[in-house]
Amino acid sequence: MDNLISGFAILAQWQVVVALIIGSVGGVIIGALPGVGAAVAIAILLPATFSFEPIVGLTLLLGIYGSSMYGGAIPAILINTPGTAVNALTTYDGYPMTKRGEGHRALSLAYSASFFGGIFSILCLIILSPVLAWVAPHFGSREIFLAALMGILLVVLAHRGQTFSAAMLASFGMFLNTVGLEPVKYTKRFTFDQSWLSSGINLIVVVLGLFAISQALLLLVDRDHAPGEAHVKGNIFAGLKELLGLKRIATVSSSLGVLMGMVPGTGEFTSQFLSYTYAQKTSKDPDKFGDGSPEGLVASEAANNAVPGAAMIPLLALGIPGEALTAMMLSVFYVHNVIPGPQLFADQMDFVLALYMALILLNVIVLVFLLFSTNLLLKIIQIPTRFLGVMILTLSFVGVFSLRNSVTDCAIAAGFGVFGLILKRLNLPIVPIILGMVLGGIMEVKLRSAMARVKSPLDFIDRPIAAILFVMILLIIALHIRTLVQEHRDRLKPQPTGDEDTTQQG
Amino acid sequence: MIAKTLQDMFRRYRRPGDIVFAVVFLAFALFLLSQLGSETKVVKRTKWFAQPALWPTVAIWGMVIFSALHLLSSALSPRIPGRWKEVGFWLLSLEYVAYFLIYVVAVPWLGYLPSTILFVVFLALRTGFRTASVLSLSVIFAVVVAVLFRALLQVNIPAGKIYEQLPDSIRVFALTYL
């Protein structure tokens, strides 16, 4: 109870309230702008948040993270252009509904499903808190090492059809983390006698380059286009009532979002895929999916909005980020010497509770904001994409330069910007680089401290959680190999029609 | 038969330019591998798990093995024409990188607000916006960004050297807020 009161007190600070409002409203606008997205905004704002209190900085970033998908649904439904990548599935059923003249109904359902998914995941987080607080202290160095290893493995294997490139880029991320003066034996690693490499390659610089500058360059070099005009009439919140009739789909989809959000490396896309498949298979009208099915829309939006809350679970409990956005947030913790992980639950439960409450509030703020602003947002998103590129490049400068006023950092970020542009053009994944950097660093530190008490290899997994994690890693590998063998056998069978798109690697 | 099986196993969707990237990345990984001995140290009386060279070795071997497999899968996948046009697109981005770096160098001299206005207006013109409304919007955007980050959020950006030449009445204001 004391923790709850203390959590309220933290949340009641005016700076936190302002951060929450700016983050939530800003997140919706950013999410609605095709070509920006939460990752770009968080990367740009990250260094600015270092001067704030950790709760203020995290609330701002969480606001953007949690609300961007609400905004992303607007252009996805009304003009067939997803605001963020995770809203792509929303276009399948949202846009056909708009074409049928049911745009307001589709938007209304999307907002309601998003709200349901968001609140559902936070409730799960709150209910799971005592379990987390109990389990987290049992995670020692070897357990965290194994969890990070499992995270890398899942990130790689989650990129179906791109497994080799994901593994190659995750390894590259791990390599980037090792560059510079190594902190234990003080030896130089891959500095090539260059003083600017001695301090290593900063994660924020890489993040800004890969997410923000690359996106700016892509928009600047590519052909200019502005999203089309649209207008919506009618009661936007009639969908809350309609959602009650689809509560089974919403609940299952949100549960899948929570489950996938907790597992490092999977996140929105997997949860959407699973929930959409579930909704279609259990629907009385499966043929309508992809042609304006309200069930499909609810499945997609409830699942993707349940992920942010759940993604905080491995971050807060173990200090292990499951995807790029939580990896960025981890740096806010580090800058303030707040180490997420088992100790956070033991020592700063009020801080954790304040974060949970902030997450609930942001969903309410966003819903209220959308009540009045949908048509205004439709005007804002008509910014030409090249001008959007100018804006992102200008803002990227603040992000990189304010870190330590280094021209070298800006040059490195620009280099990663070009690299990110190439990866985006080739449809190769960026996230494994960031997670390779973060999880590689965690693995290096944790292996060193864990092995100091290990005599034989079996000692490494002689504790229950370590053993479970080890078995899970073996299972993941075994299941992946089984799937590959199965797919290979299927390909060898005679096909009725040639299908070149279902190719696979790794 | 073996070639067919390999093709079946490794074939994937491949965009134009994929193989150029795969070759360059593998070459980079091999270069790093060749430098592993000289750019990392093996420390005596230190166990394997605490060796500074351990993680660079793991990471670079990972890069080499998986970039080789990525190249193989690229070579075995159906090609979409337009390789060099795509490489040209990548190189076009360097023009904007150059503008960005000029902006970075200019800020400590000209100050954040003036260089941001110049940068945004120049980029707007360069990207084809000529109307007065867009150019005014560019100036407003630049002013809002500079004031928001430097004056309000007090983000760590140095004052411009040029501000020293301003009259006393506005010099301190410019040094602190612009």
Chai-1 contact restraints between the chains, C-beta under 6 A:
chainA,res_idxA,chainB,res_idxB,connection_type,confidence,min_distance_angstrom,max_distance_angstrom,comment,restraint_id
A,A48,B,L153,contact,1.0,0.0,6.0,A-B,restraint_1
A,A48,B,V155,contact,1.0,0.0,6.0,A-B,restraint_2
A,G161,B,R12,contact,1.0,0.0,6.0,A-B,restraint_3
A,F164,B,F66,contact,1.0,0.0,6.0,A-B,restraint_4
A,F164,B,L69,contact,1.0,0.0,6.0,A-B,restraint_5
A,F164,B,H70,contact,1.0,0.0,6.0,A-B,restraint_6
A,F164,B,S73,contact,1.0,0.0,6.0,A-B,restraint_7
A,S165,B,H70,contact,1.0,0.0,6.0,A-B,restraint_8
A,A167,B,F66,contact,1.0,0.0,6.0,A-B,restraint_9
A,M168,B,M63,contact,1.0,0.0,6.0,A-B,restraint_10
A,M168,B,F66,contact,1.0,0.0,6.0,A-B,restraint_11
A,M168,B,S67,contact,1.0,0.0,6.0,A-B,restraint_12
A,M168,B,H70,contact,1.0,0.0,6.0,A-B,restraint_13
A,S171,B,A59,contact,1.0,0.0,6.0,A-B,restraint_14
A,S171,B,G62,contact,1.0,0.0,6.0,A-B,restraint_15
A,S171,B,M63,contact,1.0,0.0,6.0,A-B,restraint_16
A,F172,B,M63,contact,1.0,0.0,6.0,A-B,restraint_17
A,M174,B,A59,contact,1.0,0.0,6.0,A-B,restraint_18
A,F175,B,A59,contact,1.0,0.0,6.0,A-B,restraint_19
A,F175,B,I60,contact,1.0,0.0,6.0,A-B,restraint_20
A,T178,B,W55,contact,1.0,0.0,6.0,A-B,restraint_21
A,T178,B,P56,contact,1.0,0.0,6.0,A-B,restraint_22
A,E182,B,P52,contact,1.0,0.0,6.0,A-B,restraint_23
A,K185,B,V43,contact,1.0,0.0,6.0,A-B,restraint_24
A,K185,B,P52,contact,1.0,0.0,6.0,A-B,restraint_25
A,T187,B,K41,contact,1.0,0.0,6.0,A-B,restraint_26
A,T187,B,P52,contact,1.0,0.0,6.0,A-B,restraint_27
A,R189,B,T40,contact,1.0,0.0,6.0,A-B,restraint_28
A,R189,B,P56,contact,1.0,0.0,6.0,A-B,restraint_29
A,F190,B,E39,contact,1.0,0.0,6.0,A-B,restraint_30
A,L217,B,S93,contact,1.0,0.0,6.0,A-B,restraint_31
A,L217,B,Y96,contact,1.0,0.0,6.0,A-B,restraint_32
A,L220,B,Y96,contact,1.0,0.0,6.0,A-B,restraint_33
A,V221,B,L92,contact,1.0,0.0,6.0,A-B,restraint_34
A,V221,B,S93,contact,1.0,0.0,6.0,A-B,restraint_35
A,R386,B,T127,contact,1.0,0.0,6.0,A-B,restraint_36
A,V390,B,V120,contact,1.0,0.0,6.0,A-B,restraint_37
A,V390,B,L123,contact,1.0,0.0,6.0,A-B,restraint_38
A,V390,B,A124,contact,1.0,0.0,6.0,A-B,restraint_39
A,T394,B,V120,contact,1.0,0.0,6.0,A-B,restraint_40
A,V398,B,F149,contact,1.0,0.0,6.0,A-B,restraint_41
A,S402,B,V155,contact,1.0,0.0,6.0,A-B,restraint_42
A,S402,B,N156,contact,1.0,0.0,6.0,A-B,restraint_43
A,S402,B,I157,contact,1.0,0.0,6.0,A-B,restraint_44
A,N405,B,P158,contact,1.0,0.0,6.0,A-B,restraint_45
A,V407,B,V104,contact,1.0,0.0,6.0,A-B,restraint_46
A,C410,B,V104,contact,1.0,0.0,6.0,A-B,restraint_47
A,A414,B,V97,contact,1.0,0.0,6.0,A-B,restraint_48
A,A414,B,F100,contact,1.0,0.0,6.0,A-B,restraint_49
A,V418,B,S93,contact,1.0,0.0,6.0,A-B,restraint_50
A,L421,B,S93,contact,1.0,0.0,6.0,A-B,restraint_51
A,I422,B,W90,contact,1.0,0.0,6.0,A-B,restraint_52
A,L426,B,R15,contact,1.0,0.0,6.0,A-B,restraint_53
A,L426,B,D18,contact,1.0,0.0,6.0,A-B,restraint_54
A,L426,B,F21,contact,1.0,0.0,6.0,A-B,restraint_55
A,N427,B,R15,contact,1.0,0.0,6.0,A-B,restraint_56
A,E444,B,W55,contact,1.0,0.0,6.0,A-B,restraint_57
A,L447,B,F49,contact,1.0,0.0,6.0,A-B,restraint_58
A,R448,B,F49,contact,1.0,0.0,6.0,A-B,restraint_59
A,R448,B,A50,contact,1.0,0.0,6.0,A-B,restraint_60
A,M451,B,F49,contact,1.0,0.0,6.0,A-B,restraint_61
A,R491,B,D8,contact,1.0,0.0,6.0,A-B,restraint_62
A,T503,B,R11,contact,1.0,0.0,6.0,A-B,restraint_63
A,T503,B,R12,contact,1.0,0.0,6.0,A-B,restraint_64
A,Q505,B,F10,contact,1.0,0.0,6.0,A-B,restraint_65
A,Q505,B,R12,contact,1.0,0.0,6.0,A-B,restraint_66
A,Q505,B,S73,contact,1.0,0.0,6.0,A-B,restraint_67
